[in-house]
Amino acid sequence: MIHSPERTAAVLIETLPYMQQFAGKTVVIKYGGNAMINGELKQQVIKDIILMKCVGMRPVVVHGGGPEITGFLKQLGKQSSFVSGLRVTDAETVEVAEMVLAGKINSEIVCLLNQQGARAVGLSGKDADLVIAEKHLAEIYENGEVKKADIGFVGDVVKINAGLLHTLLDQDYIPVIAPIGRGIDNATYNINADYVAGEIAGALEAEKLMLLTDVEGIYRDYHDKSTFISTLTFEDAQGMIQDGIIDGGMIPKVEACIRALSGGAVKAHIIDGRQPHSLLLEIFTSAGIGTEIVKNR
């Protein structure tokens, strides 16, 4: 699409106050969904992150990789099973998850960023004890009762070593983090990437947590597009989870936003990563996209 010079100038002028507002601010990006699979979208996300860095922002990337883990396990003849949306993870599965997340996906993202002129550094949560974890017990419902289930080497975040990330950011690096953590029992744990991103955003007191998803945002009724919610408080978000309005795979994303805000982040956003340059549209336009979750209206 070709724009007139006047339209191009207007677009650039619209971005100016946002560039000024967010210069020097930390933004945590949870990179996942179709934007990690589609080659064109992947390149656009990388360029968005590079642009954010070039205008003075301090991006931190946390990535997922569930579909690739499932695919690799399938090649090994191992079927994946899930409880409450989390992968049942035995000793063999956590080794595969660590190999795919830290060894393959992480290095690919770092390489793509560095090819565009960035100084990206790949990290696992095990590096310098960046992410300390404990075993997660899944909640299951049986006969109207809530019971705890051990689903293996799946972790909850106990502590984030924010000092390491501050050091890297201060030295002009882009940290790229795989959601693997060291347990307080010294075991290796696979952790939901949304939760890791939320905890890191809180620990860094980030200006924004941005979660790339495969949906437009949050709806009061997903089947009715007119019920789209552009802004809500994290108290409202908690209530919507309790009432069952937010359910399924959206729960960890919204809970990640709540954790980020509770920890010290300013705003959290759930945005559609299938939309080209979705990160830039949220940050640098007055309309924005997706659903933002804030502490207070």
For each residue, the residues with C-beta under 8 A, 3 or more apart:
1:
2:
3: 7 8 11
4: 7 8
5: 8 9
6: 9 10
7: 3 4 10 11
8: 3 4 5 11 12
9: 5 6 12 13
10: 6 7 13 14
11: 3 7 8 14 15
12: 8 9 15 16
13: 9 10 16
14: 10 11 284 285 286
15: 11 12 18 19 284 285
16: 12 13 19 20
17: 20 21
18: 15 21 22 283 284 285
19: 15 16 22 23 55 56 284
20: 16 17 23
21: 17 18 25
22: 18 19 25 27 55 56 57 207 283
23: 19 20 55 56 57
24: 56 57 58
25: 21 22 57 58 206 207 208
26: 57 58 59 60 169 204 205 206 207
27: 22 52 57 58 59 60 206 207 208 209 210 283
28: 59 60 61 62 197 200 201 204 206 208 209 210 260 265
29: 49 59 60 61 62 197 210 212 279
30: 62 63 64 193 194 197 209 210 211 212 256
31: 35 36 45 61 62 63 64 109 212 273
32: 35 36 63 64 65 66 193 194 211 212 213 273
33: 36 37 64 212 213 214 273 274
34: 37 38 41 214 273 274
35: 31 32 38 41 42 44 45 212 273 274 278
36: 31 32 33 42 63 64 65 105
37: 33 34 41 42 67
38: 34 35 41 42 274
39: 42 43
40: 43 44 276
41: 34 35 37 38 44 45 273 274 276
42: 35 36 37 38 39 45 46 112
43: 39 40 46 47 112
44: 35 40 41 47 48 276 277
45: 31 35 41 42 48 49 212 273 279
46: 42 43 49 50 109 112 113 116
47: 43 44 50 51 116 277
48: 44 45 51 52 277 278 279 280
49: 29 45 46 52 53 59 61 113 118 174 279
50: 46 47 53 54 113 116 117 118
51: 47 48 54 55 280
52: 27 48 49 55 57 59 279 280 283
53: 49 50 56 57 58 59 118 174
54: 50 51
55: 19 22 23 51 52
56: 19 22 23 24 53
57: 22 23 24 25 26 27 52 53
58: 24 25 26 27 53 169
59: 26 27 28 29 49 52 53 174
60: 26 27 28 29 165 169 174 175 177 200 204 206
61: 28 29 31 49 109 120 174 175 176 177
62: 28 29 30 31 177 179 193 196 197 200
63: 30 31 32 36 101 105 106 109 176 177 178 179 193
64: 30 31 32 33 36 101 179 193 194
65: 32 36 68 69 97 100 101 104 105 178 193
66: 32 69 70 87
67: 37 70 71
68: 65 71 72 100 104 105
69: 65 66 72 73 80 87 93 96 97 100 101
70: 66 67 73 74 80
71: 67 68 74 75
72: 68 69 75 76 96 99 100
73: 69 70 76 78 79 80 93 96
74: 70 71 77 78 79 80
75: 71 72
76: 72 73 96
77: 74
78: 73 74 92 93 96
79: 73 74
80: 69 70 73 74 87 88 93
81: 87 88
82: 85 86 87 88
83: 86 88 138 140 149 151
84: 138 139 140
85: 82 248 249 251 252
86: 82 83 136 138 151 154 192
87: 66 69 80 81 82 93 97 151 154 190
88: 80 81 82 83 93 151 152 154
89: 93 94 97 151 152 153 154 190
90: 93 94 152 153
91: 94 95 152 153
92: 78 95 96
93: 69 73 78 80 87 88 89 90 96 97 152 153 190
94: 89 90 91 97 98 152 153 188 189 190
95: 91 92 98 99 188
96: 69 72 73 76 78 92 93 99 100
97: 65 69 87 89 93 94 100 101 180 190
98: 94 95 101 102 103 124 178 180 188 190
99: 72 95 96 102 103 104
100: 65 68 69 72 96 97 103 104 105
101: 63 64 65 69 97 98 104 105 106 124 178 179 180 190
102: 98 99 106 122 124 126 178 180
103: 98 99 100 106 107
104: 65 68 99 100 101 107 108
105: 36 63 65 68 100 101 108 109 178
106: 63 101 102 103 109 110 122 123 124 176 177 178
107: 103 104 110 111 122
108: 104 105 111 112
109: 31 46 61 63 105 106 112 113 120 122 176
110: 106 107 113 114 120 121 122 176
111: 107 108 114 115
112: 42 43 46 108 109 115 116
113: 46 49 50 109 110 116 118 120 174 176
114: 110 111 117 118 119 120
115: 111 112
116: 46 47 50 112 113
117: 50 114
118: 49 50 53 113 114 174
119: 114 172 173 174
120: 61 109 110 113 114 173 174 175 176
121: 110 168 173 174 175 176
122: 102 106 107 109 110 176 178
123: 106 127 130 164 175 176 177 178
124: 98 101 102 106 127 130 177 178 180
125: 130 131 133 177 178 179 180 181 182 191 196
126: 102 129 130 131 180 181 182 188
127: 123 124 130 164
128: 161 164
129: 126 132 159 161 182
130: 123 124 125 126 127 160 161 164 165 177 181
131: 125 126 157 159 160 161 177 179 180 181 182 191 196 199
132: 129 157 158 159 160 161 181 182 183 184
133: 125 155 156 157 158 181 182 183 184 189 191
134: 155 156 158 183 184 185 189
135: 150 153 154 155 156 183 185 187 189
136: 86 151 154 155 156 189 191
137: 148 149 150 151
138: 83 84 86 148 149 150 151 154
139: 84 146 147 148 149
140: 83 84 146 147 148 149
141: 144 145 146 147
142: 145 147
143:
144: 141
145: 141 142
146: 139 140 141
147: 139 140 141 142
148: 137 138 139 140
149: 83 137 138 139 140
150: 135 137 138
151: 83 86 87 88 89 136 137 138 154
152: 88 89 90 91 93 94
153: 89 90 91 93 94 135 187 188 189 190
154: 86 87 88 89 135 136 138 151 189 190 191 192
155: 133 134 135 136 181 183 189 190 191
156: 133 134 135 136 191 195
157: 131 132 133 160 181 191 195 196 199
158: 132 133 134 184
159: 129 131 132
160: 130 131 132 157 165 199 200 202 203
161: 128 129 130 131 132 164 165
162: 165 166 200 203 204
163: 166 167
164: 123 127 128 130 161 167 168
165: 60 130 160 161 162 168 169 175 200 203 204
166: 162 163 169 170 204
167: 163 164 170 171
168: 121 164 165 171 173 175
169: 26 58 60 165 166 172 173 175
170: 166 167
171: 167 168
172: 119 169
173: 119 120 121 168 169
174: 49 53 59 60 61 113 118 119 120 121
175: 60 61 120 121 123 165 168 169
176: 61 63 106 109 110 113 120 121 122 123
177: 60 61 62 63 106 123 124 125 130 131 196 200
178: 63 65 98 101 102 105 106 122 123 124 125
179: 62 63 64 101 125 131 190 191 192 193 195 196
180: 97 98 101 102 124 125 126 131 188 189 190 191
181: 125 126 130 131 132 133 155 157 188 189 191 196
182: 125 126 129 131 132 133 186 187 188 189
183: 132 133 134 135 155 186 187 188 189
184: 132 133 134 158
185: 134 135
186: 182 183
187: 135 153 182 183
188: 94 95 98 126 153 180 181 182 183
189: 94 133 134 135 136 153 154 155 180 181 182 183
190: 87 89 93 94 97 98 101 153 154 155 179 180
191: 125 131 133 136 154 155 156 157 179 180 181 195 196
192: 86 154 179 195 196 252
193: 30 32 62 63 64 65 179 196 197
194: 30 32 64 197 198 211 252 253 255 256
195: 156 157 179 191 192 198 199 252 255 256 259
196: 62 125 131 157 177 179 181 191 192 193 199 200
197: 28 29 30 62 193 194 200 201 209 211 256 260
198: 194 195 201 202 209 255 256 257 258 259 260 263 268
199: 131 157 160 195 196 202 203 259 260 263
200: 28 60 62 160 162 165 177 196 197 203 204 206
201: 28 197 198 204 206 208 209 260 263 265 268
202: 160 198 199 205 206 259 260 261 262 263 264 265
203: 160 162 165 199 200 263 264
204: 26 28 60 162 165 166 200 201 264 265
205: 26 202 263 264 265 266
206: 25 26 27 28 60 200 201 202 209 260 264 265 266
207: 22 25 26 27 265 266 267
208: 25 27 28 201 265 266 267 268 269 283
209: 27 28 30 197 198 201 206 256 257 260 265 267 268 269
210: 27 28 29 30 268 269 271 279 282
211: 30 32 194 197 253 256 257 268 269 270 271
212: 29 30 31 32 33 35 45 271 272 273 278 279
213: 32 33 253 270 271 272 273
214: 33 34 272 273 274
215: 250 270 272
216: 228 272 289 290
217: 228 229 230 270 271 272 289 290 291
218: 228 229 232 237 240 246 250 254 270 291
219: 222 224 225 227 228 229
220: 224 227 229 240 245
221: 224 227 245
222: 219
223:
224: 219 220 221 227
225: 219 228
226:
227: 219 220 221 224
228: 216 217 218 219 225 291
229: 217 218 219 220 232 291
230: 217 288 291 292
231: 291 292 293 294 297
232: 218 229 236 237 240 291 292 293 294
233: 236 237 293 294 295 296 297
234: 237 238 257 258 261 262 268 293 294 295
235: 238 239
236: 232 233 239 240
237: 218 232 233 234 240 241 246 254 257 258 293
238: 234 235 241 242 258
239: 235 236 242 243
240: 218 220 232 236 237 243 245 246 254
241: 237 238 244 245 246 247 251 254 255
242: 238 239
243: 239 240
244: 241 247
245: 220 221 240 241
246: 218 237 240 241 250 251 254
247: 241 244 250 251
248: 85 251
249: 85 252 253
250: 215 218 246 247 253 254 270
251: 85 241 246 247 248 254 255
252: 85 192 194 195 249 255 256
253: 194 211 213 249 250 256 257 270
254: 218 237 240 241 246 250 251 257 258 270 293
255: 194 195 198 241 251 252 258 259
256: 30 194 195 197 198 209 211 252 253 259 260 268
257: 198 209 211 234 237 253 254 260 261 268 269 270 293
258: 198 234 237 238 254 255 261 262 268 293
259: 195 198 199 202 255 256 262 263
260: 28 197 198 199 201 202 206 209 256 257 263 265 268
261: 202 234 257 258 265 266 267 268 293 294 295
262: 202 234 258 259
263: 198 199 201 202 203 205 259 260
264: 202 203 204 205 206
265: 28 201 202 204 205 206 207 208 209 260 261 268
266: 205 206 207 208 261 295
267: 207 208 209 261 292 293 294
268: 198 201 208 209 210 211 234 256 257 258 260 261 265 292 293 294
269: 208 209 210 211 257 282 288 290 291 292 293
270: 211 213 215 217 218 250 253 254 257 290 291 293
271: 210 211 212 213 217 275 278 279 281 282 289 290 291
272: 212 213 214 215 216 217 275 278 289 290
273: 31 32 33 34 35 41 45 212 213 214 278
274: 33 34 35 38 41 214 278
275: 271 272 278 281 289
276: 40 41 44
277: 44 47 48 280 281
278: 35 48 212 271 272 273 274 275 281 282 289 290
279: 29 45 48 49 52 210 212 271 282 283
280: 48 51 52 277 283 284 285
281: 271 275 277 278 284 285 287 288 289
282: 210 269 271 278 279 285 288 289 290
283: 18 22 27 52 208 279 280
284: 14 15 18 19 280 281
285: 14 15 18 280 281 282 288 289
286: 14
287: 281
288: 230 269 281 282 285 292
289: 216 217 271 272 275 278 281 282 285
290: 216 217 269 270 271 272 278 282
291: 217 218 228 229 230 231 232 269 270 271
292: 230 231 232 267 268 269 288
293: 231 232 233 234 237 254 257 258 261 267 268 269 270
294: 231 232 233 234 261 267 268 297
295: 233 234 261 266
296: 233
297: 231 233 294
